[in-house]
């Protein structure tokens, strides 16, 4: 890298727009959406999609709710032409969907494009030619007037071809390609000349697509360009301004959003941001950004995982796990402090009486996208007690008291350090069983018991059979309740002394066969704190098991 990059690269010039209005505007309604997955997205693939994959992706785009879909570049070859004409002949295009084709401004290419759409109910023909100085000078060797003439001649051919197929409802689109690096006055001049030929009206407007063919400036510059164009294009009420941003600087979504604030009406892009070089505008991100602001984007991403898997299959491109909204890990917290905040957020959400979403670290409810809450918090060596407690509550329904959460998290932390990997719900449950649920390997295990209550408020009696140090033993004790009776029996018959610090219990479901969980925190004569957990279909038996579980920790 150069120590003085200014010797090689020049800063992009500012736009003279002193009274710019877009910074004070907000997005309040969704734009018209166009998917270019099957054209721009397809031509960016190492292995372009075959007809089966293109058909599958087309069906997904329709299911998502896209009403304008760019289906290909029919003059590129027989594969493209046959797919497009097959959609029309096979009556696969819903009546409320307009398919779009792209063509350069050449007679043979335009005529081929119209032929591919023959029989369509409604279709968009997208004409383009590059207009910026670099393309004029380096690629074409043409003057401004010569470049304008290419656009005008193409518009005339489009007009005549459309007139030859009057049964189709034609929509015209023109792109001054490389708009973002062209002179604004020249872009307006070329577009105005195209309007003179195609004669749009407010009822039948023309689409002017203003692409950031290569993203060369910050998003605010693009927004200035869009607002300037909207102010200077004649007959603005007969024009639909469309955005086609790329992601060369990593700000394709931001540029599209600011472009909408600057007065644009339409966005072109791809699901999950596929496209040339660093990709096109990600339609999923823009739409769901609106959704989180309370705006219905008129697109349906309620099954985001199916969308991801279909796009992955059709394009053979992986979706990064941190891709906004769609990645595997975007709703997942490993950090202990993050997990604690999310866990508390869900608890507060459940306790509130309104439907407003307010959960820390989660700008959108994963359930709205078809994601389960089980994947929100996952456990590794960075996790804390809140995350561990969340996982075990989601998996087993256990609502651990806070101090028990802290005690158990030490066990899980040790396991994470030992394995050096993420721990799943099965790992966490197995460690919980070892730590708290009595087994044949423990010092104490319940075999059977009976509880009797003396009349007149006299102490109750516990008489039980337990496995103590591998031997079956009968023990008994008295107290003012079942737990105190068991503690008395352990003290008198086994020499184990415990004092109850805290006790909690809850059901693990509904119905007569639902299990109950009992949690016990105890103090030993040496002031050590031990915990016990008991599970059983009978809450009383669960509490007895919790006492023996605590005794196993002495």
N, C-alpha and C positions, 0 to 999 in steps of 0.2 A: 504493500500500500504506500501511496505517496505521502510524504510528510506535509506537502502543500498541494492538496487536491484541487485548489482553485486554479492551478496551472493547467488542469485538464478538464475540469467540470465547472459549469456556470450555474449560479442559482437561478431558479425559475422566476421569471418576472412577475411582479404583482399586477393585479387587475385594477384598472382605474375605475373604481366604483365607490366613491366617497359616501354615498347615501344608501349603502347596502342594507337590505331589510331582513335577510334570512337569519342573522344571528338572534333576532328577537322572536322568531317564529317557533312553533312546535308542530310536530306531526300529530294530526288528529284523526286522519282517515287513511285507510290503506290505499296504495297505488294500484294501477293495473299491473298485473304480473305477467312476464313472459319467461318461460323456461327455454334456455338454449342448450340444455343438456345433450340433445340429440344432434346438435350441429357444432357449436363452439366446443362443448364438452367432448363430443365424440372425436373431433379432429385433433384434440389434445392427447388422445390415448396412444400408447405404444402399439397396442393391438385394437384397432377400431371395432366397435360392436358389430356383430352379425345381425341378420334380420330378426332372429329369435330374441336376442338381448334388447335390440331397439324396440321391438314390440312390447316386451315386458316392461321396459322403462317408460314407454309411452303410456301404457295402462296405469302405471304408478302415478305419473304426472296428472293424468285425468282424475284418478282417485283422490289425490291430494287436493284437487280443486282448481288447478290451473286452467284458465280459459283461453290462453294464447300460448301456443307451443311451437317453437321453431324446430321443424322436423328434419331439416337437412339442407344440403347444397346440391340440388338435383342435377346440375350440369357437371358435377365432379366425376360422375361415372354411373354405370348401370346399377350398381348396388344401391346407391343413394336414390336414383330415379325410381327403381322398382319398389323400394320400400315406401316412398312417398305416394306413388300412384297406387300401390297396394292398399294403403290406408284408405284412400278415397274409394277405390273400386270395392273393397271389402266392407264399406260402410262402417268403419271402425271409429270414425270421428263423431263424437256426440254433437247434436245440433247447437249446443251452446258453447262449443269450442271452435276457435279459429286456428287452423294450422298455418304456419309461416315458413316460407322458403327464402333463402338468401341468394342473391345473384350479383355479380359484378356488372358494371355498365357496358355490356357488349351485346349486340343484337342476338347472336346465336345462343348465348348463355341465357338471356332473358326469355327467348322463345322456348327453349328447353324447359325452363322453370315453369312457364305457363302450361306447357304440355303435361308436366307431371301432376298439375293440379286440376286437370280437366275433369269436370263433373263435381267439383267441390261445391258445397252449399255456401261456404264462407271461407275466405282465405286471405292471407296477408302476403304481399310480395315486397320483399325487403331489398331495395337497390342501394348500392354503395360505391363510392370511389374515394380514395385518399386525397386529402386537400392540404396537408401541412407542408411547410417549406422543405423539410428534409426529404419527404417523399417526392415533391415536385422537382427538387434539384438533383437528388441522388438516384432515385428509383426511375422516374419518368423523364427527366430532362424537359419539363414543360413549364410554360408560363401560367400565371393565375387564370387568364382568360381561356387557355386551352383546357385546363382542368375543369373550369366551370362548364365549358362546352361538352365535356364528357358526361357530366351529370345531366345536363339539359337533354342531350341526345338520348341518353338512357331513359329519362322520364317520358320522352315522346314514344319510345318503343313500348314501354310499360303501358302507357295510355292506350295505344292502339291494340296491343295484345288483349288487354282487359275488355275493350269494346268488342273484340271478336268472340268473347265468351260471356255474353250478357246474363246468362242464367246463374252465374256465380256472384255473390256479394263480395266485391273486391275492396280490400283496404290497402292503401299504399303507405309504404314506409321508406324513408331515405336516411342514410347515414353519411354525413361528411366524415368519413373515417379519419382517424388521427385527430379528431376534433380537439382533444385536450392539449395538443402541441401546435395547433394552427392559430392563425390570426383570427380573432373573433369577428372582425368586420368581414373577412373573407368567407367564413363559415355562414354568416347571415346572408351574404351576397349569393352564395351558391344555393342555399336553401330557398331563398326568395325566388331565384330563377326556376327552381324545380316547381315551386308553387304556381308560378305563372303557367306552366305546362299542365299540371294536374288539377288545378282549379279546385282546391278543397273548400268546404263550407263548414259552418259550425255543426251542421247535421252529419256531415261526412268529412271529418277532419283528416289531415295527413299526420302521420307519425314522423317526427324528426328525432332520430336516435342520435344522441350526442356522446359518443364513446370516449372513455379514457383508454384508448387503444393500448397505450403504454402509460402507466401511472408515473408521472414525472414531478408531481408537486404534492403539497399537503392538501388534505380534503377541503380546507377552507378556500383554497384557490379554485378548485373544481366547482365549489358552490358559487363563487363569484362569477365564474364563466357561465354557469347555467342561468343565474339571475340576469347577467348582462345580455345573454342571448334572448331570454324571455322578454326583456324590455325593448329589444331592437328588432325582433322578427315581425314582419307585417302580419296583420290579421291573426293576432295571437289566439283569438277564439276559434280559429279553424285549424289549430295546431295542437297535437299531443306531444309533449316533450318527454322523451324516453331516455333513460340512463343505462349505460352499459359500462360498468367500471371493471377494471382489472386490479389485481392485488400486488403489483410489483413492489410497492412500498409497504405492503402489509396493511393498507387502510382502505381496501375496496368497499367494505361494509360502511365505514364511516363516511366515505365520499358519497355513497349512494344515499345515506340518511341526510347528509347536509344538502345534497342535491334536491331531495324532496322538499326540504325546508326552503330551498331557493326557488321553488315553483314548478318542479318537474311533476309529471302525472303518472309515470310508468317506470318500471324497473325491469331490466333484462338480467338474467343470471342463471346460475346452476344450483341444483340441490347440493348442499355441502361444499360448494365452492370449487368444483372441478372447472378446468378451463386451461387455456394456454399459459405457459410459463408458470407463474405462481397462482394462477386460477382466476376465475370470474367472481363476481359478487356472489356471496353465499345467500341464497334466497331463504333458507331455513333460519339463519341467524337474523336477517333483517326482519322477517315476519315475526319471529318469537321475541325479538326486542320490542316490537310494537305490542305484542300480546302482554308482556310484562308491564306495559304502561296503560293497560286497560283498553287496548284497541283490538278489535277483532280483525285479524289480517285477511280473513276470508279464505284462508288455506288451512288444511287439516293435518296437523302433525301429531295427532293423539296416539299414534303407534310408531314412535320414532325408531324403535329397534327394527321393525320390518322395513322401514324406509332405508335405514343404514344398510341392512343386509342385502336389499334389492340393488341399491346403488353399487355396493361392493361387488356383487355378482356380475352386474352388467358392465361395469367399468374396469373390474379387476384392480381397483385402487383401494387401499386400506383407508379407513377413517381414523385419524389420530385420536387416541383416547382423551385428549384435552380439547377436541373440537367443540366449540360452544354448543351447548344444548344436546348434541348428538353423540359425543364421545362417551366411552364406557366409564370414564372416571370423573366426568364433570360434576356429578352430584355426590361424589364420594369424599369423605373426610377421613384422614388417617391421624391428623394432629389431635392430641388430647384436648387442647383448649377449643379447637373448632368443634370437636365432637360434643363437648359439654354444652357449648352454645346452641348447637343444633338440637340436641336432646331436650334442652330446656325450651327451645322454640316450639318444638312439636307438642310438648306438654302444655305450654301456654295456648297454643292454637286449639288444642282439644278442649281446654277449659273455657275459651271464649265463646260467646253466643253469636258472633258475626262470622261472615265468610271471608273477610279480607285476609290475604296471605301476608304473614309477617314472621318469617323464620330466618334467623341469622345464617349467613353464608349461602342461602338458597334463594336466588332472585325469582325462581319459578317453582311451582309445586311439581316435583317429578311425576306425580300421579297423572297430571294433565297430559303428559307425554307418554303415558303407558308404562312408566318405570315404577318398580316397587320400592318401598321405603327400606327394604332389607339391604339394598345395595348402597344406601346413603352413607352409612358408617361402617367402615371396615377396619380391621385391627392389625397393626404391626407393632414394631418396637417403639414407634412414635406415639402410640395411642395412650389415652388415659382412662381413668375409671369410668367416665361418662360413656365413652365409646364401647367399652366392654359391657357395661350395663345395658346399653341400647341393643347390642347384638343378642345378648341372652334373653332380653325381654321380647324382641321380635321373633326369636327362634323358639323359645320355650315358654314365654309368657311370664317369666319370673321378674318381679319388680323388686330388685334388691334395695334394702335400706342403704343410705349413703355410706355409713361406716363399713358395712359389708362390701359395698362396691369398692371402697379403697383397699380393703383386705384382699379381695379377690383379684384386683388389678395387679397386685404384686405377683401372684401366681402366674397370671397371663403374661406379665412383663418378662418373667423368668423364662417362660416357654418361648416367647418371641425371640429373646436373646439366644436361647439354645438353638433354635431352628433357623434364625436369620431369614425369615420369610413372613409373608402375610399369613395370618391365622384365620381360618374359616370358622363357621358356626360349629361344625363338628369338633374341631380342635378345642374351641373354648368350652364346649359342653363336656368333653372328656376330662379337661382339667378341673372343671367345676365338680364333676362327680368324684374325682379323686380327692379333692380338697374338702368337700363338705358332706357328701352322701355316704352313710355308713355301708360298709361291705364286709364280706367274710374275713378280710385282712385286717379290719380295724379291731381295736381293743373292746369296743362295745357295739353290739348289734341287737336290735329288738327281735324277739321271737313271738311273744304274745303278752297281753296284759289284761287286767280288769281294774275298773275304777268303781269304788262304792262311796256313797255319800251318806254320812250319818245324819239322823234327824236332829232338828233343833239347832242347826248352824254349827254342829260339831265338825272337826276336821274331816276331810275326805281321805280315802285310803287308796293307795296304788299298790297293786300286787302284780308283779310281772315276771316273765321269764326272759332273760337276756343271755346273749353269748358274751362272756367276760374272759378275756385272755384265752380264747379258744375253747372254753368250757361253758356248758349250759349251767346257769345259776338262777335260783329264785331269789328275788329281792322284793322288799316292800317298804313303804314309807307313808307318812301322814303329812298333811299340810292344808292350807286354806284353799287350795285348788289343785288341779292335776299337775301342773308344772312343779309347784312347790313340793308335792308329794313325791314326784320322781326324783327331785334333787335330794330330798330327805332319804330316799331309799339308796341313792348312790353314796351319800355320806355315811349312812349307818352300815351298809353291807359291802361297800367297795372301797371305802376310804377316799372318795373323790368329793371335794367340796367346791361348789360353784355358787356365785351370787348373780342373780339376774340384773342386768343393766337395762336391757331394752328387748321388747318382743313385738313382732309384727306378723300378721297373717293375711292371706287373701286367697280367693278362689282363682283357679286357672282356667275357668270356662263357665259354662252354664249347664244346668241339668243335674240329675241325681248322680250321675257317674263322673262328674267333673272332679278333678283333683284339687287339693288345697296345698298351699305352701305356707310353712311356718319358719320364721327367722328368729334366732335367739342370739343376743349378745350377752356374754357373761364375764365376770371378773373372778380370778382365782385368788387364793389367800396371799399370793405374792404380788397382787395387783396387775397381773398379766390379763390381757383381754383376749378372749377366744370367741369364735362364732360357730353356730350350728344351724343346719338347715334340714328340714324334714318335709317330705312329700308323701301324700297319701290321699285316698278318696275321702277319708274321714279327717276333719280338721283336728280333732283331739289326738288321733294317732300321729298326725303330722307333727304336732307339738312335742309328743313324746320322742319321736325320732330326732327332732331338733335338739332336745336336751342331750341325747346320747351322742349326736354329732359333735356338740360342743365338748362333751367329756372326752371324745377321742383326740382333742387338740391339746390336752394337758400334758 
